[in-house]
Amino acid sequence: MSGTRWFERSAHLPGAPGARVILVSREDWRAVAQHVAAAGGRLLALWTSGEAAPSILIRSAYSTEQALLVAELLLPDPSDAYPSLDEIFPAAARMQRAATDLTGARSTMEDSRPWLRHAAWPAKFHPLIDVGGDGGGSEAPSIDAYEFVRVEGDGVHEVPVGPVHAGIIEPGHFRFSIVGEKVLRLEERLGYVHKGIERRFTDFPILDGHRLAARVSGDTAVAFSWAYCQALEGMAGVEIPARAAWLRALCLELERVANHLGDLGALGNDAGFAFGLAQFSRLKEEVLRATEAALGQRYLLDAVVPGGLRCDLALSTATGIERCIGNVLAEAITLRNIYDEHAGVRDRFVGAGRVEPALAARLGLIGLAGRASGQAHDLRVDLPCAPYRDLGPVKRTQADGDVAARVAIRFDELADSCRLIKAILGGLPEGAHGIGVSLPTADAFGLGAIEGWRGPVLVALEVGEGGRIRRCHPHDPSWQNWPVLEHAVIGNIVPDFPLINKSFNLSYSGHDL
């Protein structure tokens, strides 16, 4: 079979640049995945869709050099297991388990343990299908006997951490198998933050869903709301004004800068260098204050709206952002030199939590963490939407794949985002900051994909009757990267786990929908 066969059969999909969709047979479901993998493509998401029983639609989204490809497999009988993709793309495993919890659709994968349910609803109840039910009636959810994988051997013992953590960190369970302080295995159990977001979307008019999308993971508000609006605008046939697109890019890069500053400070603190935390926290606060002065919110939860941006940018506040970013860039260069020359910091960073490029490619590590392990993918460069075609972002990569590499990527991308912000402010087009968006036709399907600070964010959106949302699937890159963290910590000592974990800085909330 030709590698281009699938694209020849596919149709245009509204929304993200280069998005295509193809309906495949049961036999072709795995074949498409195998061809994508052989061509160096990546699995972006896997979810269930369509109307309620008796049929259900399984969708998988892939990123390739040519396009974003969505494969659709219709299951007339939901009790008929569909072919599993986890042997081709290991990241599919948890996505398939989550789909079973939410809709009952089962894959042929051996691991059938629940992922999202956590006795929040009875095993026979499926929140995205049984939407008119009462959560299983009088049947009380039972606690699952969740079987962790055991490591046997002399001197091996387990250290359970969580799911409840100190402070305000969200819950997650980490089961370490160790000898002495050396980690032999880590197994995660997440899903404790299940908020019912995908079900909640179906209560919204489609023109209002961007507000919920922005709250999937608060540190990625701009990326999620932009991806949502991109899908919606594609289905409605709307091209937003140039000024609106440039302002969205400004918001996205400000979000990237704020998160990188926060992480660089926290990583310094985890390495015992509190000076780094103090300095980067100060810089992040300056950025957040400048953002609020210019755009009305510190974290821009409501900045991106259908058709453009909620508010315009005034010349006076633009000057404030430019001045702030110039100061951040200058101080970040100084702080990078301090991090690079500090013996204690280097001792903790170098070699810790290493993910070799070959393993990163095999496991599908994406986004910032992937680029630190030689995976040169960035939607702003590979499949750019406006205005990134004109801005020319630089794809930053490292090859060592350790904490030091992930820190270096943050410094590199921080500098590049500061450059992009200055370019946006200097070249911001005249015109309107938004345009009206009409309701798309019922049964339309659109896809949004934006490179957030953590990695590619995807939103798949379907229109129901009367302009309601039939289905909205928001996908955070943490789905791909949480399983890789389990491998990154092997061979390290237990006290280094917080540092390694923070170097990935994955989302609990964005993962547990």
C-alpha positions in Angstrom: 0.0 0.0 0.0 1.2 3.4 -0.9 2.0 5.8 2.0 0.0 8.5 0.3 -3.1 6.3 -0.2 -4.8 7.5 2.9 -4.4 11.2 2.0 -5.8 10.5 -1.5 -8.9 9.0 0.1 -9.3 11.7 2.8 -11.4 14.8 2.7 -10.8 18.4 3.9 -11.6 18.9 7.6 -12.6 22.4 8.7 -10.4 24.2 11.2 -6.6 23.6 11.6 -4.4 24.1 8.6 -3.9 20.9 6.6 -6.6 18.9 8.6 -8.0 15.9 6.7 -10.5 13.2 7.7 -11.0 9.6 6.4 -13.5 6.9 7.2 -11.7 3.5 7.4 -12.7 -0.1 7.7 -11.9 -2.2 10.7 -9.0 -3.8 8.7 -7.6 -0.3 7.8 -7.8 1.1 11.3 -4.5 -0.4 12.3 -3.0 -0.1 8.8 -3.4 3.7 8.9 -1.7 3.9 12.2 1.2 1.6 11.0 1.7 3.8 7.9 1.7 7.0 10.0 4.3 5.5 12.4 6.5 4.2 9.6 6.5 7.7 8.1 7.6 9.2 11.4 4.1 10.6 12.3 2.7 10.8 15.8 -0.6 10.0 17.4 -2.2 13.2 18.7 -5.4 11.8 20.3 -7.9 9.0 20.3 -11.5 9.4 21.5 -15.0 8.1 20.9 -17.7 10.2 19.2 -21.0 10.1 17.4 -24.5 9.6 18.6 -25.4 7.2 21.4 -25.9 3.4 21.0 -26.4 1.3 19.0 -23.5 2.7 17.0 -20.4 4.5 18.1 -17.6 6.2 16.3 -13.9 5.8 17.2 -11.6 8.6 16.1 -7.8 8.9 16.1 -5.9 12.0 15.1 -2.3 11.9 13.7 0.2 14.5 12.9 2.4 13.9 9.8 4.6 16.0 7.6 1.7 16.4 5.2 -1.2 17.2 7.4 -3.3 16.4 10.4 -5.2 13.2 9.6 -8.2 12.0 11.5 -9.2 8.4 11.0 -12.8 7.3 11.8 -14.0 3.8 12.5 -17.7 3.2 12.9 -18.7 0.4 15.3 -22.3 -0.6 14.6 -22.2 -2.8 17.7 -20.3 -1.1 20.6 -19.8 -4.4 22.4 -17.6 -5.4 19.5 -14.0 -4.6 20.5 -12.1 -2.5 18.0 -8.4 -3.1 17.2 -6.0 -1.6 19.7 -3.3 0.8 18.7 -1.1 0.6 21.7 1.4 -1.8 20.1 1.9 0.9 17.4 1.6 4.0 19.6 2.0 3.1 23.3 0.4 6.4 24.2 -2.9 5.1 22.9 -3.2 2.7 25.9 -4.6 5.2 28.4 -6.7 6.9 25.8 -8.4 3.6 25.0 -9.0 2.9 28.7 -10.5 6.3 29.2 -12.8 5.8 26.2 -14.0 2.6 27.8 -14.9 4.4 31.0 -16.7 7.2 29.2 -18.6 5.3 26.5 -18.2 1.6 26.9 -16.3 1.2 23.7 -13.6 -1.5 24.2 -10.4 -2.1 22.4 -8.6 -5.4 22.1 -5.9 -4.3 24.5 -5.3 -6.7 27.4 -5.2 -4.0 30.1 -8.8 -3.4 30.9 -8.4 -1.5 34.2 -10.5 1.6 34.6 -8.6 4.9 34.1 -11.0 7.7 34.8 -13.9 6.1 36.7 -12.4 5.7 40.3 -15.8 4.5 41.5 -17.2 7.9 40.6 -20.0 6.1 38.8 -21.1 2.4 38.4 -19.1 0.3 36.0 -22.1 -0.2 33.7 -22.8 3.5 33.5 -21.1 5.5 30.7 -21.3 9.3 31.1 -21.0 10.3 27.5 -23.6 7.7 26.3 -26.0 7.4 29.2 -26.4 11.2 29.3 -30.0 11.1 30.4 -29.4 8.7 33.3 -29.0 9.2 36.9 -25.5 7.8 37.2 -26.6 4.2 37.5 -29.7 4.6 39.6 -29.7 2.8 43.0 -26.5 0.9 42.2 -23.7 2.1 44.4 -20.3 2.4 42.7 -17.9 -0.1 44.2 -14.2 0.6 44.7 -12.1 -1.3 42.2 -9.3 -3.6 43.2 -6.8 -1.9 41.1 -3.9 -4.2 40.4 -0.5 -2.4 40.3 2.3 -4.3 38.6 4.6 -5.8 41.2 8.4 -6.0 41.1 9.8 -9.0 42.9 13.3 -9.5 44.1 15.6 -9.3 47.1 15.5 -5.9 48.8 12.7 -4.6 46.5 10.0 -2.6 48.3 7.3 -0.2 47.4 6.9 3.5 48.2 3.3 4.8 47.5 3.0 8.5 47.0 -0.5 10.2 46.8 -3.1 10.5 45.5 -3.4 13.3 48.0 -0.3 15.6 48.0 0.8 18.4 50.2 -0.2 22.0 49.4 -2.5 22.7 46.4 -1.0 20.2 43.9 -3.7 18.1 42.2 -4.1 14.4 43.1 -2.2 11.6 41.4 -0.9 8.3 42.7 2.7 7.2 42.1 3.8 3.7 43.0 7.6 3.4 43.2 9.3 0.0 43.3 12.8 0.6 44.7 16.0 -0.9 46.0 17.6 1.3 48.5 16.9 4.7 47.0 17.2 3.6 43.3 13.9 3.4 41.3 13.3 0.2 39.5 9.8 1.0 38.3 7.2 3.7 38.6 3.6 3.2 37.9 1.1 6.0 37.8 -2.6 6.1 38.5 -4.3 9.3 37.5 -7.8 10.3 36.7 -8.7 11.6 40.2 -9.5 15.0 38.9 -12.3 13.8 36.6 -14.6 16.9 36.3 -17.0 15.7 33.6 -15.8 18.4 31.2 -16.6 16.4 28.0 -20.1 15.8 29.3 -20.5 19.4 30.4 -19.6 20.7 26.9 -22.9 19.2 25.6 -24.9 21.6 27.8 -23.4 24.6 26.0 -24.4 26.5 22.9 -21.5 26.1 20.5 -20.8 29.8 20.4 -20.2 29.8 24.2 -18.0 26.6 24.5 -14.8 28.5 24.2 -15.1 29.6 27.8 -15.2 26.0 29.1 -12.3 25.1 26.7 -10.2 27.8 28.3 -10.7 26.1 31.7 -9.7 22.6 30.7 -6.2 23.4 32.1 -5.8 26.9 33.4 -2.1 27.2 32.5 -3.0 26.6 28.8 -6.1 28.7 28.6 -5.1 30.5 25.4 -4.1 27.4 23.5 -7.3 25.5 24.3 -9.7 28.4 23.6 -7.8 29.2 20.4 -8.0 25.5 19.3 -11.8 25.5 20.1 -12.4 28.7 18.1 -10.3 27.5 15.3 -12.5 24.4 14.9 -15.7 26.5 15.2 -14.6 29.2 12.8 -13.5 26.5 10.3 -17.0 24.9 10.4 -18.7 28.4 10.1 -16.5 29.3 7.2 -15.1 32.4 8.9 -11.7 33.9 8.4 -10.8 36.1 11.3 -9.2 39.6 10.7 -5.4 39.7 10.5 -5.2 41.9 13.6 -7.2 39.3 15.6 -4.9 36.5 14.5 -1.8 38.5 15.5 -3.4 39.4 18.9 -4.1 35.7 19.5 -0.4 34.9 18.8 0.5 37.7 21.3 -1.6 36.0 24.0 -0.2 32.6 23.2 3.4 33.7 23.5 2.7 35.6 26.7 1.2 32.4 28.1 4.3 30.5 27.0 6.6 33.1 28.6 4.7 33.1 31.9 4.8 29.3 32.2 8.5 29.0 31.3 9.4 31.6 33.9 7.4 29.8 36.5 9.0 26.5 35.7 12.5 27.8 35.6 12.1 29.2 39.1 10.5 26.0 40.4 13.2 23.8 38.9 15.9 26.0 40.6 14.1 25.6 43.9 13.8 21.8 43.5 17.6 21.8 42.9 18.1 23.6 46.2 18.7 27.0 44.6 16.0 29.2 46.2 17.6 32.3 44.6 16.3 31.1 41.2 12.8 30.7 42.5 12.8 34.2 43.9 14.1 35.8 40.7 11.9 33.9 38.2 8.8 34.4 40.3 9.4 38.1 40.3 9.8 38.1 36.5 6.7 36.0 36.0 4.7 38.4 38.2 5.9 41.3 36.1 4.7 39.5 32.9 1.3 38.7 34.5 0.8 42.3 35.6 1.7 43.7 32.2 -0.7 41.1 30.6 -3.5 42.2 32.9 -2.9 45.9 32.2 -3.0 45.3 28.5 -5.6 42.5 28.1 -7.7 42.6 31.2 -6.7 39.2 32.8 -3.5 37.8 34.3 -4.1 34.3 32.8 -6.3 35.2 29.8 -9.1 32.8 30.4 -11.5 34.8 28.4 -9.3 36.6 25.9 -9.9 34.4 22.8 -13.5 34.4 21.6 -15.2 33.2 18.4 -14.1 35.6 15.6 -11.1 37.1 17.3 -10.2 38.6 20.7 -12.4 39.9 23.5 -10.7 43.3 23.5 -8.3 45.2 21.5 -4.8 46.3 22.5 -4.2 49.9 23.1 -0.9 51.6 22.1 -0.2 52.6 25.7 -0.5 49.1 27.1 1.4 47.7 24.1 4.3 49.8 25.2 4.1 48.4 28.7 4.3 44.8 27.4 7.2 45.6 25.2 9.1 47.2 28.0 8.4 44.3 30.3 9.4 41.7 27.8 12.7 43.5 27.1 13.5 43.5 30.8 12.6 39.8 31.1 14.8 38.8 28.2 17.8 40.7 29.6 17.4 39.2 33.1 16.8 35.7 31.8 20.1 35.8 29.9 21.9 36.7 33.2 20.0 34.0 35.1 20.8 31.4 32.5 24.5 32.0 33.0 24.1 31.7 36.7 22.2 28.3 36.3 24.9 27.1 33.9 27.8 28.0 36.1 26.3 26.9 39.5 28.0 23.6 40.4 25.1 22.5 42.7 22.4 23.2 40.1 24.4 21.5 37.3 25.0 18.4 39.5 21.2 18.0 40.0 20.2 18.8 36.4 22.7 16.9 34.2 21.8 13.3 33.7 18.7 13.3 35.8 15.5 11.9 34.2 17.1 11.2 30.9 14.9 10.1 28.0 17.1 9.1 25.0 15.8 10.2 21.6 15.2 6.7 20.4 13.0 6.0 23.4 11.2 9.3 23.1 10.4 8.5 19.5 9.1 5.0 20.4 6.9 6.3 23.2 5.6 9.3 21.4 7.1 12.0 23.6 5.8 15.4 22.3 5.9 19.1 22.9 8.6 20.8 25.0 9.7 17.5 26.6 9.9 15.8 23.2 12.0 18.6 21.7 14.5 18.2 24.6 14.9 14.5 23.5 15.5 15.3 19.8 11.9 15.2 18.6 11.8 18.2 16.3 8.1 18.9 16.1 6.3 22.2 16.6 3.0 23.0 15.0 3.9 26.7 14.8 6.6 25.7 12.3 5.3 22.4 10.8 1.7 23.3 10.1 1.5 27.0 10.9 -1.7 29.0 11.2 -1.8 32.7 10.8 0.2 34.7 11.8 3.0 32.2 12.4 3.7 31.8 8.7 4.8 35.5 8.8 6.5 35.5 12.2 9.0 32.7 11.6 9.2 30.9 15.0 12.3 28.8 15.5 12.1 25.2 16.3 14.3 24.6 19.4 15.7 21.1 20.2 18.2 19.4 22.5 19.5 15.8 22.3 20.4 14.9 25.8 16.9 14.4 27.1 17.6 15.1 30.7 16.5 17.7 33.2 19.3 20.0 31.9 18.0 19.7 28.4 14.4 20.5 29.4 15.7 23.5 31.2 17.7 24.6 28.2 14.7 24.2 25.9 12.7 26.5 28.3 15.4 29.2 28.2 15.7 28.9 24.3 11.9 29.1 23.9 11.6 31.9 26.4 14.1 34.0 24.4 12.3 33.1 21.1 8.9 34.0 22.5 10.2 37.4 23.7 11.5 38.0 20.1 8.1 37.0 18.7 6.2 39.3 21.1 8.3 42.2 20.0 7.7 41.3 16.3 4.0 41.1 16.9 3.9 44.4 18.7 6.0 46.0 16.0 4.0 44.6 13.1 0.4 44.5 14.4 -1.9 45.1 11.5 -4.6 47.7 11.6 -8.2 46.8 11.5 -10.8 45.0 13.6 -9.9 42.7 16.5 -12.9 40.5 15.8 -15.7 39.5 13.5 -19.1 37.9 14.0 -19.4 34.1 13.7 -22.7 32.5 12.6 -23.8 29.0 13.7 -22.3 26.2 11.6 -24.7 23.7 10.2 -25.9 20.7 12.2 -23.7 17.6 12.1 -20.6 19.5 11.1 -17.2 18.4 12.5 -14.2 20.6 12.9 -10.7 20.2 14.3 -8.5 22.8 16.1 -4.8 22.3 16.8 -2.5 24.9 18.4 1.0 24.4 19.8 0.6 25.4 23.5 3.6 25.9 25.8 3.5 22.3 26.9 2.9 20.8 23.4 0.2 20.4 20.8 -3.3 21.1 22.0 -6.2 19.5 20.0 -9.9 20.2 20.1 -12.4 18.1 18.1 -15.8 19.7 17.9 -19.2 18.5 16.6 -22.3 20.5 16.1 -25.7 19.2 17.2 -29.2 20.4 16.6 -30.1 24.0 17.4 -26.5 25.1 17.6 -25.7 22.9 20.6 -22.5 21.0 21.1 -22.9 17.4 20.3 -19.4 16.4 21.3 -16.2 18.3 22.2 -13.0 16.4 22.9 -10.2 18.6 24.2 -6.8 16.9 24.3 -3.8 17.9 26.3 -0.3 16.7 25.4 0.1 15.4 28.9 -1.8 12.2 27.8 1.3 11.3 25.7 3.9 12.4 28.2 2.7 11.1 31.6 3.6 7.5 30.6 7.1 8.6 29.5 7.8 10.1 33.0 7.5 6.5 34.3 10.5 5.6 32.1 12.4 8.8 32.8 12.7 8.1 36.5 14.0 4.6 36.2 17.6 4.3 37.6 17.3 7.6 39.4 17.0 8.0 43.2 13.6 8.7 44.8 14.6 12.2 46.0 15.2 13.3 42.4 11.6 12.4 41.4 10.1 15.9 42.3 12.8 17.5 40.1 12.3 15.2 37.2 8.5 15.5 37.5 8.7 19.3 37.5 11.0 19.2 34.4 8.1 17.7 32.5 5.4 19.7 34.4 2.5 17.8 33.1 -1.2 18.7 33.6 -3.4 16.6 35.9 -6.5 18.6 35.1 -6.0 18.7 31.3 -5.4 14.9 31.4 -8.4 13.9 33.6 -11.4 15.2 31.8 
